[in-house]
Structures are given as C-alpha cells and as structure tokens.
C-alpha cells in the first residue's frame, strides 16, 4: 500500500490526482507552445484547429446508429464525452471550455444533419478536415517544425486545450 495515501481521504486523493493532472497539462501545453512560436503558425492554428475538431465530431455524428441502440450523434457524443473527461481531469477550466465547445459543435452537427442528412454532413466534415489540415501543415512549414502529434498522439488533444488556455488567459483565468 502506498504510505503517502494510506490515511488520505477521498478528497485528498482527488486533490493529488487533480494536481498531477495539472502538472501534466502544463508540461504538455509548454511543449506545444515551444513548437508553435511563429505568429503566422499560431494564427493558422486559431483558424484551423477549431474546424478540425468540428470535422471529427461531424464525421462521428454521421456514423449510423443502429435502431434501438440510440439516436444519431451517439458516436460523436461518446467521443466528446471521453475527450471531455480527459480535459476535465487535466484542468477544470479547460474542461469547462471544452464542454461548451462540444455542446456548440454537437448542436451544429444536429442542425446540419437534419438539414443536409448524414451523408451531406460527412462530405462537409471531410472537406473541412482536409482543408484545415492543409492549413496546419502550411503553418508548420512556416514554423519549420513538424506537428507535435507526430511525436505523441496526445498532442491531438492538446491543440484545442492550447487554444482554450490562451482564451482563458485573455480573460484573466489561469489554467
């Protein structure tokens, strides 16, 4: 048994877990920032990361859900929930921002799916995904570095967190 936590209450253990997550998120965000110094690349990330996240949500939304299992969007909801739990465990502030982002993206996908159907949503998601990733690679070409996720796929989750952190800092909220 770990003697550090043997007599700890549930709240103390949760605080330790939260603190460890906070340290990890700061390290990941710091590494990501180090790889994104060029102002043009940073701007490109602001323009491309949100559409990439939306396109993944939309593509998952378009996956058919068997009748009796759930409603359209089930797979997108499941993925957003898993991602949100990860963000929440890393940082409550970033978790809250991502909850709002996922709610908005889910609402957009629900509306678009009703208007253009699942196939139309999938086509739109694919087009947005390709164009936004081209932008990302142009940004990294300008930066002179490889995208961070090529070293660790966790950085696919860090891109949105990095933008959330920057937005939070602008309004005076520390991550």
PAFI-493356 format. One record per residue (C-alpha): residue in one letter; x negated, y, z. Coordinates in steps of 0.1 Angstrom, whole numbers, padded with zeros to 4 digits. Each point is the difference from the previous one (the first is absolute). Example, Ala and Ser with C-alpha at 12.3 -4.5 7.8 and 13.67 -1.06 7.14 Angstrom:
REM residues 2
SITE   rest      c1      c2      c3
SITE      a   -0123   -0045    0078
SITE      s   -0014    0034   -0007
//
This chain:
REM residues 175
SITE   rest      c1      c2      c3
SITE      x    0000    0000    0000
SITE      x   -0012    0035   -0008
SITE      x   -0009    0016    0033
SITE      x    0005    0035   -0014
SITE      x    0038   -0007   -0005
SITE      x    0006   -0027    0026
SITE      x    0019    0024    0023
SITE      x    0011    0025   -0026
SITE      x    0037    0007   -0004
SITE      x    0017   -0001   -0034
SITE      x   -0003    0037   -0003
SITE      x   -0037    0000    0007
SITE      x   -0005   -0028   -0027
SITE      x    0021    0020   -0025
SITE      x   -0021    0031    0007
SITE      x   -0032   -0019   -0006
SITE      x    0014   -0015   -0032
SITE      x    0011    0035   -0011
SITE      x   -0034    0015    0008
SITE      x   -0018   -0028   -0019
SITE      x    0023    0007   -0030
SITE      x   -0007    0037    0003
SITE      x   -0037   -0006   -0001
SITE      x    0004   -0022   -0030
SITE      x    0021    0025   -0019
SITE      x   -0024    0028    0007
SITE      x   -0029   -0021   -0014
SITE      x    0020   -0010   -0031
SITE      x    0011    0036   -0006
SITE      x   -0035    0013    0005
SITE      x   -0014   -0025   -0025
SITE      x    0028    0009   -0024
SITE      x   -0008    0037    0004
SITE      x   -0037   -0007   -0006
SITE      x    0010   -0016   -0034
SITE      x    0022    0030   -0009
SITE      x   -0021    0032    0002
SITE      x    0006    0015   -0034
SITE      x    0029    0025    0000
SITE      x    0013   -0011   -0034
SITE      x    0001   -0037    0012
SITE      x    0018    0011    0032
SITE      x    0026    0019   -0021
SITE      x    0004   -0030   -0023
SITE      x    0006   -0022    0030
SITE      x    0027    0024    0013
SITE      x    0016   -0003   -0035
SITE      x   -0004   -0037   -0005
SITE      x    0001   -0019    0033
SITE      x    0037    0008    0007
SITE      x    0012   -0011   -0034
SITE      x   -0021   -0032    0003
SITE      x    0017   -0008    0033
SITE      x    0034    0008   -0014
SITE      x   -0007   -0022   -0031
SITE      x   -0009   -0030    0023
SITE      x    0032    0005    0020
SITE      x    0020    0003   -0032
SITE      x   -0015   -0031   -0016
SITE      x    0008   -0020    0031
SITE      x    0035    0015    0000
SITE      x    0005   -0013   -0035
SITE      x   -0007   -0037    0011
SITE      x    0033   -0018   -0001
SITE      x    0014   -0011    0034
SITE      x    0019   -0033    0000
SITE      x    0037    0005    0007
SITE      x    0007   -0008    0037
SITE      x   -0036    0008    0010
SITE      x    0002    0038    0000
SITE      x    0006    0031   -0020
SITE      x   -0021    0016   -0028
SITE      x   -0031    0015    0015
SITE      x   -0005   -0027    0026
SITE      x   -0035   -0008   -0011
SITE      x   -0009    0037   -0001
SITE      x    0014    0005    0035
SITE      x   -0019   -0030    0013
SITE      x   -0033    0013   -0015
SITE      x    0007    0036    0013
SITE      x    0008   -0014    0035
SITE      x   -0033   -0020    0001
SITE      x   -0020    0029   -0012
SITE      x    0018    0023    0025
SITE      x   -0008   -0023    0029
SITE      x   -0037    0001   -0010
SITE      x    0001    0038   -0002
SITE      x    0018    0003    0033
SITE      x   -0025   -0022    0017
SITE      x   -0028    0021   -0013
SITE      x    0015    0034    0008
SITE      x    0034    0010    0012
SITE      x   -0002    0033   -0019
SITE      x   -0010   -0016   -0033
SITE      x    0026   -0027    0007
SITE      x    0027    0026    0003
SITE      x   -0010    0017   -0032
SITE      x    0000   -0033   -0019
SITE      x    0034   -0009    0014
SITE      x    0013    0033   -0015
SITE      x   -0018   -0007   -0033
SITE      x    0013   -0035   -0002
SITE      x    0036    0011    0008
SITE      x   -0002    0026   -0028
SITE      x   -0015   -0024   -0025
SITE      x    0026   -0026    0009
SITE      x    0028    0025   -0005
SITE      x   -0015    0010   -0034
SITE      x   -0003   -0037   -0011
SITE      x    0036   -0007    0012
SITE      x    0013    0030   -0021
SITE      x   -0021   -0008   -0031
SITE      x    0008   -0037    0002
SITE      x    0037    0009    0000
SITE      x   -0005    0024   -0029
SITE      x   -0024   -0019   -0023
SITE      x    0001   -0035    0013
SITE      x   -0027   -0022    0013
SITE      x   -0017   -0004   -0034
SITE      x   -0001    0037   -0005
SITE      x   -0014    0005    0035
SITE      x   -0027   -0025   -0007
SITE      x   -0009    0016   -0033
SITE      x   -0002    0034    0017
SITE      x   -0021   -0014    0028
SITE      x   -0024   -0017   -0024
SITE      x   -0004    0033   -0020
SITE      x   -0006    0021    0031
SITE      x   -0024   -0026    0015
SITE      x   -0022   -0001   -0032
SITE      x   -0001    0038   -0004
SITE      x   -0007    0007    0036
SITE      x   -0028   -0026    0002
SITE      x   -0015    0014   -0032
SITE      x    0000    0033    0019
SITE      x   -0016   -0016    0031
SITE      x   -0028   -0015   -0022
SITE      x   -0006    0034   -0016
SITE      x   -0003    0015    0034
SITE      x   -0026   -0026    0011
SITE      x   -0019    0006   -0032
SITE      x   -0001    0037    0008
SITE      x   -0010   -0009    0036
SITE      x   -0027   -0024   -0013
SITE      x    0011   -0028    0023
SITE      x    0021   -0032   -0001
SITE      x    0034   -0001    0015
SITE      x   -0002   -0010    0037
SITE      x    0023   -0030   -0004
SITE      x   -0026   -0017   -0021
SITE      x   -0020   -0005    0032
SITE      x    0029   -0008    0023
SITE      x    0037   -0004   -0011
SITE      x    0011    0016    0033
SITE      x   -0008    0033   -0017
SITE      x    0031   -0005   -0021
SITE      x    0019    0008    0032
SITE      x   -0024    0027    0010
SITE      x    0006    0023   -0031
SITE      x    0035    0008    0012
SITE      x   -0012    0003    0036
SITE      x   -0027    0024   -0010
SITE      x    0025    0023   -0017
SITE      x    0023   -0003    0030
SITE      x   -0029    0009    0024
SITE      x   -0008    0030   -0021
SITE      x    0036    0011   -0001
SITE      x    0003   -0004    0038
SITE      x   -0032    0020    0006
SITE      x    0014    0028   -0021
SITE      x    0029    0003    0024
SITE      x   -0022   -0004    0031
SITE      x    0007   -0036    0009
SITE      x   -0030   -0022    0008
SITE      x   -0001   -0036   -0011
//
